[in-house]
Every structure is written in C-alpha cells, then in structure tokens.
Amino acid sequence: MKIIKDPVHGYVEVEDFSLALLDSLPLQRLRYIRQLGFSYLVYPGANHTRFEHSLGTMFLADVAARRFGLSEKDRTLVVAAGLLHDIGHGPFSHASEPLMEQFLHTTHDDIERIVRQGTGALLQEHGLDPAELCSIVKGTHRLSGIIHGDLDVDRMDYLLRDAYYTGAPYGTVDAQRLIRHLIQTPEGETVLDENGVNAAESLLIARTLMRPSVYFHHVSRIGESMFQLAVLEHTKGGNEEAIRQLMAMDDPACMHALRTSQIPVTRELADRLYGRRLYKRALFATTDQVNTPAFHTGVPIWTCRDFAERIAETAGLRPHEVLVDIPAVPRELSLGVRVKNRHAVVSLEEFSPRIRTLNATRREQWRLGVYTLPEHCEAVAEAGCTVLHIRKPTRQDTLF
C-alpha cells in the first residue's frame, strides 16, 4: 500500500491492486488530459487532470463501499471502477465528447476496448472481472449507483475538485456527510437518511451554480467550438479513422497534431486556441429569445455547422469564421434516491421544495451561442437572428 497526498481529500491510501492499475498506460494517459477542457482559458488554475479526479473518485468509492458494508470482492470491484471510470475520455475531456458520439457512436463510458487492451490482465490477476467493471462504469450493474448514480462519488469529487482549482466558491459539497447518511435497504435500494438532506441539497445547488460560472462559461464554450471545428477540418469532415486516432491522443499530442495539420483552417483555429486569440460572442440568446422549441433538446455538430455556414454566407464571411453552439436545455434535477425519516420513505422532491427553484434556475441558464471574430460581431449578430429566428437581443442581453 502507498499513500498519496491529494489537495482535496488529504492522504489517500492506494492498495496494491489499485497501484498496479495506477501505473498502467490508460491511467497514466489521464495525467495529460485536463479535467475541465478549455476552462483554463478562463480560470488559470484549472489545469487539474482526469488522473487526479480518478484518484479522488477511487477514494470516495472506497468510503461508500465500506459504508454500505459490501463484501471484499464487491468493494475491490467498486474501487477499481472508480479509478478506471474516466479512461475513455478523449483529449480535452468533454470538448471531444460530441465528436465521439457523432462519428464513433461511443461515449467516454464505453471503456471495454481500452480495458481489454490495457488493464484486463491486471484486473484478472487480482480476481476482478473486467466485464463486471465495465458494466459498473456503463451504469448497468447492481453496484453502478456508487459511481454512476444520482448521488454518485464521481460527481462529489469533480464538484469539490473543480471548485478548488478554479477558485469558484460554489462547488462546496460535504461528501463525507452525504455518504455517511446513505443507507442501503435489504431490497437493495439506496435511500438517504433525513439528516443528510442538507448535504444532498448542497450538491444540487453546487451543480446549478457551477454550470454558468464554470462548465458552461461562454469562453469555455467558444474554446470547445473552435476545437471541434479544427478537428472536423483536420479529419476532412469527420473521417472515422482520423477521428479515432485523435481521440486516442492526450491534450498536448492532439494540439500538436492540429497546429501542424496540412489544413490551413485547422492550423489557424489551433493557433488561435494556443495563443488565446478567441472568437467572441455575437449572440448569446436565452430561451425567451429562441422561437424554435427543437433547439431546446440540443443540436448535433453537423446541424450547427449548417447553421454557421448559412449565417456566414448571409454576413459575407468565410464558413469557418462563424461558430454556432446549441446545447440541450438542462434536464430537471430529479433524484431517484428517496429520503427516509422516522415515519416513511418519500422522494427528495417531496422533502425539499428547493428543487423546484433549482430547476427553474437551470432552465434560465441555457444559452444559444453564435461566435465569430471580434470585427464581425455586429454583422454576424444580424445574420444569426435572421437565420435562427432569434428575437434581437436588447442592450442587457448583449454581452461582449
């Protein structure tokens, strides 16, 4: 066993089976993948990696497994799943997720191939079933709720960690208290003791407040949009094999590939990202300004590119000088975990009226973004309102 000093959780014990996994190539690769993608362009301290987050998730998974009194075999399996749950991420984390989904038809939770090639033998050496571990990460195993559930340790760690490294004061979560008040019933259901409701509410509030300030900050979204277009141009419109090669890289290797691409548009976008010479907001529309309900479910990359090219043509610009970003409206917070008091077991929504307020806040946070070079913002805003049927922003709506 070894001890690792973590800035969020303190001293983290790493058992021998975890240490072997920790030294494997799939996990070491995570040292070079930023946890928050392009958020470092907003928060200079946001350079923490998926490797650190994986250690933290492993630690909390162990705390939860011991709290639930799992067997040694199940505890070991859950701890290993916490450590390996993010090995499927592409470069710049969630910035590459839409590319994986659209062109490779996979997500970062689909880790079967990586486990088979990189850690399967190590898992079997320690009596762990690789298929079972993959199903925990995928969310289809009876123990998945610890890693991949409503009050999961993955979310607890990333909120704490992201708040720590960005300096944003919104991600405070009392993870230890929350885990302490989770109970497993004889039927296998996970319920929350009423004394843990405040800790659960703090997690939901943290998620809500971190969205606009960190996860969906407009500069991060602009960086992601520029990166995605650079990849599309580099891979000649999304060639599957070329996308797969890029998604297997880490952040530095991917950025080098884009900056040395044979495609001029790719090089230009990558150099702009590297030098933080970013596109700016021409439009940043709220749900009240958007007349197309279909936009609220999110729009795929190719459809966004079609809109961007139409806006560019209307404004007299080159296609790559306009970016359109249409995320899905946040789904409502609805925790499957129920609350147990002295008299009954009820839903958290019944127990906590704050959830309705949080859901309204999350809907109001949604933004449709149209981005371009600084000198073209006015023309692109006019064209964007026409093409996307957006009510023209007032002075308060327009933020540069």
Secondary structure as UniProt FT lines:
FT   STRAND          2..6
FT   TURN            7..9
FT   STRAND          10..14
FT   HELIX           16..22
FT   HELIX           25..29
FT   HELIX           30..32
FT   TURN            35..36
FT   HELIX           37..41
FT   TURN            44..45
FT   HELIX           50..67
FT   TURN            68..69
FT   HELIX           72..84
FT   TURN            85..88
FT   TURN            91..92
FT   HELIX           93..95
FT   HELIX           97..99
FT   HELIX           100..104
FT   TURN            108..109
FT   HELIX           112..114
FT   HELIX           115..119
FT   HELIX           120..125
FT   TURN            126..127
FT   HELIX           130..138
FT   TURN            142..143
FT   HELIX           144..147
FT   TURN            150..151
FT   HELIX           153..166
FT   TURN            169..170
FT   HELIX           175..180
FT   STRAND          182..184
FT   TURN            186..187
FT   STRAND          190..193
FT   HELIX           194..196
FT   HELIX           197..210
FT   HELIX           211..215
FT   HELIX           218..234
FT   TURN            235..238
FT   HELIX           240..247
FT   HELIX           251..259
FT   HELIX           264..274
FT   TURN            275..276
FT   STRAND          280..285
FT   TURN            287..289
FT   HELIX           293..296
FT   HELIX           301..315
FT   HELIX           319..321
FT   STRAND          322..325
FT   STRAND          338..340
FT   STRAND          345..347
FT   HELIX           348..351
FT   HELIX           354..364
FT   STRAND          368..372
FT   HELIX           374..376
FT   HELIX           377..388
FT   TURN            395..397
//
